[in-house]
Amino acid sequence: MSLRWLVLLVACSSPKPLVWAPDETHAFERARTEHKGVMLEFYARWAMPSEELRHELSSAKIAGLIAPAFVPVTIDVSDDSDASQAQRARYNAQTIPYIVFVTTSGKVVERVDRLIEADALTNVIEHAASLARE
């Protein structure tokens, strides 16, 4: 196999980075169009576990599981405003970091309420993906 074909093969098989929706409304619209669920990541700049989880979500393995099944969106709750408190209440996001996987109708199918190891996160995403498509 020539080097050119090998490079092309690797490029085509490498998972693409996650395409994050700009906000919750766009995430649900895109999820309906793409027949996916929605993954909402509640994030705060001041929470080091949020940064660690964000790094894990961007890994090729985890992103490769999320991308085909979910439209991801980050809900920044750093400022603890009335709006962010309402979003946290709607999804029962009492801890940070917090991830909720939902259907496009808003049914919660899985949650992550703390920083967890990659293998456990993989299991949660796979389970959520099996339930999220409507």
Buried (B, 14 or more C-beta within 10 A) or exposed (E): EEEEEEEEEEEEEEBEEBEBBEEBEEBBBBBBEEEBBBBBBBBBEEBEBBBEBEEBBEEEEBBBBBBEBBBBBBBBBEEEEEEBEEBBEEBEBEBBBBBBBBBBEEEBBBBBBEBBEEEEBBEBBEEBBEBBBE
